Amino acid sequence: MDLSGNILRKNSLITIVILLIFSSLMSVKARHQMIVDEFEKGNKQAVQDSLSAFKQYDSEDTAFYNLYMGKIETNLTTAETFFLKAIKEGRKGAYYEDTCLEMGKIRFFQRRYSDAVEYLQHIRSIPEAHFWLARAYYKTGKQFERARSEAAVYISASTDDERKKLAYFTIADSWADNYRYPEAIKALNNLANAYPDMLQSQYYLLKMGNYIFKTEKPNDSYEYYKQVVSIDRFTPYAYEAEKQLYILKTMFKSSVDLSCLYPEGEIEPDKKPQVTIKEEPIVEVPKKEEIKPEIREDIVATFEAMKPVKINKPEKGMYLQLGRFSVEKNANQVVEKVRNCKINSCYYIANYQDQDTFVVLAGPFATGTEAGAAKKILKELEINSFLRVVNE
């Protein structure tokens, strides 16, 4: 009887120890999960409050604490310090891959792409890692095949549509950087098939136009550039498309119609109808009244009469380009005409086809609305213009 009692007591103690360990593990998971849930809800303050009272009982606790301290930290250098501590404490632990992902993203944003790969390639269970690996491989400029492979894995595994679109672009760009433009075009077609809304994206249409322009049939890019311009004239994408349309015009002459650049009905000189002139008696024509367009107050408010007429180069900003002249006097006359309407204007020298030309600009303008208002005023003065954004 005594022996049986000892065995029963021993078994009871083992059971109690197991239950205590199990409940301890459950409480640890519960503590962690509560913070994870608040983080996913975007409750940064709740996460910070919970972490400030968080007890670190073992290395996994320490790894978790440093991981989420890094995630809520706004300073990149401080966040990196937390993540490195988490990796040191939790190597091969439950939070190791999550921390490697965060470090990989930091290295990517620091443009240390090879270092980013070093962290990201250890991750097996997080689909997002494939996205950043694809971008890092592409950015190294050497590992395009791996970039395409990782992007394809991400597309098949992820539910994040916006990042999946970027993964398609990564595949297309990596083909294009290898001068494999048909494959790049095919990748963009796959993107459009998966996401038909991209057919209304200026970025997508400009990319497609640029890739087709590099093929044996560059003229086929015309329709894509035309669509970019028709969606919104006042964007950097439209400006790039406009430049490409002028290049196509230079290459293919009359077969390229630039009327899409003049939505208000302006006609290019070489597109004006030819009229047969009949002999008519000479009639004295009344003197044409001087054009006095209505001046908007917001444009007048930004006018600076003391700005130089001739400049070295334009500063960053949004401009209207009014023309390119081979004679400096003609450029100066246009500038003075525009300034008389209280619109900032200037010209500068730019080399074009191995000769100096004089480019006339109006602006810069603070908004697209302001540029559009100035364009209407210039049209009344019979001065055609197109939007130009200077980025450097």
C-alpha positions in Angstrom: 0.0 0.0 0.0 2.8 2.4 0.8 4.5 1.7 -2.6 1.2 2.3 -4.4 0.8 5.6 -2.6 4.3 6.8 -3.5 3.7 6.0 -7.2 0.4 7.8 -7.1 2.0 10.9 -5.5 4.8 10.8 -8.0 2.4 10.6 -11.0 0.4 13.5 -9.5 3.5 15.7 -9.2 4.4 14.9 -12.9 0.9 15.8 -14.0 1.0 19.1 -12.1 4.4 20.0 -13.6 3.2 19.2 -17.1 0.0 21.3 -16.5 2.1 24.2 -15.1 4.4 24.1 -18.2 1.5 23.9 -20.6 -0.3 26.8 -18.9 2.9 28.8 -18.9 3.4 28.3 -22.6 -0.3 29.2 -23.2 0.1 32.4 -21.2 3.2 33.3 -23.1 1.5 32.8 -26.4 -1.5 34.7 -25.2 0.7 37.7 -24.1 2.4 37.7 -27.5 -0.8 37.3 -29.5 -2.5 40.2 -27.7 0.3 42.5 -28.8 0.3 41.0 -32.4 -3.5 41.6 -32.6 -3.2 45.3 -31.5 -0.3 45.8 -34.0 -2.4 44.4 -36.9 -5.3 46.7 -35.9 -2.9 49.6 -36.2 -3.2 50.5 -32.5 0.4 51.6 -32.1 -0.1 53.2 -28.7 -1.7 50.1 -27.3 1.3 48.1 -28.5 3.7 50.5 -27.0 1.9 50.4 -23.6 1.9 46.6 -23.6 5.6 46.4 -24.5 6.5 48.9 -21.7 5.0 46.4 -19.2 6.2 43.3 -21.0 8.1 40.8 -18.9 11.0 39.0 -20.6 11.2 35.5 -19.1 13.3 33.8 -21.8 15.1 34.4 -25.1 11.9 34.0 -27.1 10.3 36.7 -25.0 13.3 38.9 -25.6 13.2 38.3 -29.4 9.5 39.1 -29.5 9.9 42.3 -27.5 12.7 43.6 -29.7 10.9 42.6 -32.9 7.8 44.6 -32.1 9.7 47.5 -30.5 11.5 47.7 -33.9 8.2 47.6 -35.8 6.7 50.6 -34.0 9.9 52.6 -34.0 9.8 55.5 -36.5 13.6 56.1 -36.6 15.2 53.6 -39.0 18.5 53.4 -37.1 16.8 52.7 -33.8 14.5 50.1 -35.4 17.6 48.4 -36.9 19.1 48.1 -33.4 16.0 46.4 -32.0 15.9 44.0 -35.0 19.5 43.0 -34.6 18.9 42.2 -30.9 15.9 40.1 -31.8 18.0 38.1 -34.3 20.7 37.6 -31.7 18.3 36.4 -29.1 15.9 34.5 -31.3 18.1 32.7 -33.8 16.1 29.6 -35.0 13.2 30.7 -32.8 9.6 31.4 -33.7 10.3 35.1 -34.6 13.5 34.7 -36.5 12.0 34.8 -40.0 9.8 37.8 -39.2 12.9 39.7 -37.9 14.9 38.7 -41.0 12.1 40.1 -43.2 12.2 43.5 -41.3 16.0 43.7 -41.6 15.8 42.8 -45.3 13.4 45.6 -45.9 15.6 48.1 -44.0 18.7 47.1 -46.1 16.6 47.4 -49.2 15.5 51.0 -48.3 19.1 51.7 -47.5 20.0 50.5 -51.1 22.2 47.8 -49.7 20.6 45.2 -52.0 23.1 42.4 -51.5 22.8 42.7 -47.8 19.0 42.6 -48.1 19.3 39.3 -50.0 21.4 37.9 -47.2 18.6 38.4 -44.7 15.7 37.6 -47.0 17.0 34.3 -48.4 16.7 32.6 -44.9 12.9 33.0 -45.0 10.8 30.1 -46.0 7.3 30.6 -44.6 6.5 34.3 -45.3 5.2 35.1 -48.9 6.1 38.7 -48.6 9.8 37.8 -48.5 9.6 36.7 -52.1 8.5 40.2 -53.1 11.4 41.9 -51.5 13.8 39.3 -52.7 12.6 39.9 -56.3 13.1 43.6 -55.9 16.5 43.2 -54.3 17.7 40.8 -57.0 16.5 43.2 -59.7 18.1 46.2 -58.0 21.5 44.5 -57.9 21.5 44.8 -61.7 22.9 41.4 -62.2 20.4 38.7 -61.0 17.5 39.3 -63.3 16.6 35.6 -63.7 16.3 35.2 -59.9 14.3 38.4 -59.7 11.8 36.9 -62.2 11.7 33.6 -60.3 11.0 35.2 -56.9 8.4 37.6 -58.4 6.6 34.6 -60.0 6.5 32.8 -56.6 5.1 35.9 -54.9 2.4 36.3 -57.5 1.2 32.7 -57.0 1.4 32.8 -53.2 0.2 36.3 -52.2 -3.2 38.0 -51.9 -1.8 41.5 -51.8 -3.0 42.8 -55.2 -1.0 46.1 -55.2 2.3 44.3 -54.5 1.4 41.6 -57.1 1.1 44.3 -59.7 4.6 45.5 -58.7 5.9 42.0 -59.0 4.6 41.8 -62.6 6.4 45.1 -63.3 9.6 43.6 -61.8 9.4 40.7 -64.3 8.8 43.0 -67.2 11.6 45.4 -66.2 14.1 42.6 -65.8 13.3 41.3 -69.3 13.6 44.9 -70.7 17.0 45.5 -68.9 18.2 42.4 -70.8 16.9 43.9 -74.1 14.3 41.2 -74.3 11.4 43.5 -75.1 8.9 40.9 -76.5 9.2 39.1 -73.2 8.7 42.3 -71.3 5.6 43.1 -73.4 4.3 39.6 -72.7 4.7 40.2 -68.9 2.7 43.4 -69.1 0.0 41.6 -71.1 -0.1 39.0 -68.3 -0.5 41.9 -65.8 -3.4 43.4 -67.8 -5.1 40.0 -68.0 -4.9 39.6 -64.3 -5.9 43.2 -63.5 -7.9 44.8 -66.3 -7.9 48.1 -64.4 -4.3 48.5 -65.5 -5.5 49.4 -69.0 -6.4 52.8 -67.5 -3.1 53.2 -65.6 -0.8 55.8 -67.1 2.2 54.1 -65.7 1.3 50.8 -67.3 0.5 52.4 -70.7 3.7 54.4 -70.7 5.8 51.3 -69.9 4.0 49.3 -72.7 4.6 52.2 -75.1 8.3 52.4 -74.2 8.8 48.7 -74.6 7.1 48.6 -78.0 9.1 51.6 -79.1 12.2 49.6 -78.6 11.0 46.8 -81.0 11.2 46.6 -84.8 7.9 48.4 -85.0 8.3 51.5 -82.9 5.3 53.2 -84.6 3.0 50.7 -82.8 3.8 52.5 -79.6 1.7 55.6 -80.8 -1.6 54.4 -79.5 -0.2 53.7 -76.0 1.4 57.2 -75.7 -1.8 58.7 -77.0 -3.9 57.0 -74.3 -1.5 58.2 -71.6 -2.0 61.8 -72.7 -5.8 61.4 -73.0 -6.2 60.2 -69.4 -4.6 63.2 -67.8 -2.5 65.9 -69.5 -0.9 67.3 -66.3 1.2 64.4 -65.0 4.8 63.4 -65.3 3.7 60.3 -67.2 1.8 62.4 -69.8 4.9 64.6 -70.2 7.1 61.6 -70.9 4.5 60.3 -73.4 4.4 63.7 -75.0 8.1 63.7 -75.6 7.9 60.2 -77.2 5.1 61.4 -79.5 7.3 64.2 -80.8 10.1 61.7 -81.4 7.6 59.5 -83.3 6.6 62.6 -85.3 10.2 63.3 -86.2 10.7 59.6 -87.3 7.4 59.0 -89.2 6.4 62.6 -90.2 2.8 62.8 -91.6 1.8 59.3 -90.5 1.8 60.5 -86.8 -1.1 62.6 -85.8 -0.4 64.9 -82.8 -3.9 66.3 -82.5 -4.2 64.3 -79.2 -1.9 66.9 -77.7 -4.3 69.7 -78.5 -7.6 68.7 -76.8 -9.0 72.2 -77.3 -9.0 71.9 -81.1 -5.6 73.4 -81.9 -4.3 72.3 -85.3 -0.6 71.8 -86.2 0.7 73.9 -89.0 1.3 71.0 -91.4 -2.3 69.7 -90.6 -4.1 72.9 -91.7 -6.4 72.4 -94.7 -5.1 73.6 -98.0 -7.4 76.1 -99.6 -7.3 77.2 -103.3 -7.0 81.0 -103.4 -9.2 82.8 -105.9 -8.4 86.2 -107.4 -10.5 88.7 -105.5 -10.6 92.5 -105.6 -8.4 94.1 -103.0 -10.5 95.1 -100.0 -9.1 97.2 -97.2 -9.2 95.0 -94.1 -10.1 96.7 -90.8 -7.2 96.8 -88.3 -7.3 93.8 -86.0 -8.2 94.8 -82.4 -5.4 94.2 -79.9 -6.0 91.0 -78.0 -6.5 91.5 -74.3 -7.1 88.2 -72.7 -8.7 88.0 -69.2 -5.9 87.7 -66.6 -6.5 85.4 -63.6 -5.6 87.0 -60.3 -3.8 83.9 -58.9 -1.4 84.0 -61.9 -0.8 87.8 -61.5 -0.1 87.3 -57.8 2.9 85.0 -58.6 4.3 87.2 -61.4 7.8 88.5 -60.8 8.7 91.3 -63.3 12.4 91.4 -62.1 13.1 87.8 -63.1 15.8 87.6 -65.8 14.5 87.0 -69.4 17.4 84.7 -70.2 18.5 82.0 -67.8 21.1 79.2 -67.7 18.6 76.4 -67.2 15.1 76.1 -65.7 14.7 75.2 -62.0 12.6 72.2 -60.9 8.9 72.8 -61.4 5.9 72.7 -63.8 6.2 74.8 -67.0 4.5 75.4 -70.3 7.0 75.2 -73.2 6.1 77.8 -75.8 8.5 77.0 -78.5 12.1 76.3 -79.7 13.7 79.0 -81.9 16.8 79.1 -83.9 17.0 83.0 -83.6 17.4 84.4 -80.1 15.5 87.6 -81.0 12.4 85.6 -81.8 12.6 83.9 -78.4 13.0 87.2 -76.6 9.9 88.7 -78.4 7.7 85.8 -77.2 8.9 86.1 -73.7 8.1 89.8 -73.6 4.7 89.2 -75.1 3.9 86.7 -72.4 5.2 88.9 -69.6 2.9 91.7 -70.7 0.1 89.4 -69.6 1.7 89.1 -66.1 2.8 85.5 -66.6 6.4 84.6 -65.7 8.4 83.7 -68.8 12.0 83.1 -69.8 14.2 81.4 -72.3 17.5 79.4 -72.3 20.0 77.9 -74.7 19.7 74.2 -75.5 21.6 72.1 -78.0 19.4 70.4 -80.6 20.7 68.4 -83.5 24.2 69.8 -83.0 23.1 73.5 -83.0 22.1 76.0 -80.3 18.4 76.7 -80.0 16.5 79.0 -77.7 13.7 77.3 -75.7 10.9 79.5 -74.3 9.1 78.6 -71.1 6.2 80.1 -69.1 6.2 79.4 -65.3 6.9 77.7 -63.1 3.3 77.1 -61.9 2.3 75.8 -58.5 -0.5 73.6 -59.7 -1.9 72.0 -62.8 -4.9 74.2 -62.6 -2.8 77.3 -62.7 -0.8 76.0 -65.7 -4.1 75.2 -67.4 -5.4 78.8 -66.8 -2.1 80.2 -68.3 -2.4 77.9 -71.3 -5.9 79.4 -72.1 -4.5 82.9 -71.9 -1.6 82.0 -74.2 -4.0 80.4 -76.7 -5.9 83.7 -76.9 -2.6 85.3 -77.8 -2.2 82.6 -80.5 0.7 81.0 -78.6 0.6 77.2 -78.5 2.1 75.4 -75.5 2.5 72.0 -73.9 3.1 71.0 -70.3 6.7 70.3 -69.3 7.8 69.1 -65.8 11.5 69.8 -64.9 12.7 67.3 -62.4 16.4 68.2 -62.1 
